């Protein structure tokens, strides 16, 4: 079994009861997610969140607070045989848009960015991170974990 570790940073941007989302390109079809993604080697997580939001949405954001850290562990088959033991560490920040223009990423891991009404989120095909992050934003647990 191959062990895989991925550390990623994401931003929750809420404005007028809307949340900024990006649509990820997945093998089984598109899923909405938060703007964000994996850290480059040596990159600070806060800087990664700001960079990823810009890449995936066209916006410049300012991080206002750390909301929490979520971990994910799952097992899945590897394409060339065997199995992977995946451990994801997802760092979630609250952020606000301070510049830029909404744009869609070209040639990356997402293909669409949009402001989505919060009451429409439950109807979206989405990753679990959206629900986790919105609950972190709502609850603001002092230990950063639900």
Secondary structure, DSSP 8 states (H G I E B T S, - for coil): -EEEEEEEEEEEEEETTEEEEEEE--TTS-EEEESEEE--TT--HHHHHHHHHHHHHSEEEEEEEEEEEEEEEEEEE-TTSSEEEEEEEEEEEEEEEEEE-----SSSSEEEEEEEEGGGGGGS-B-HHHHHHHHHHHH--TTS--
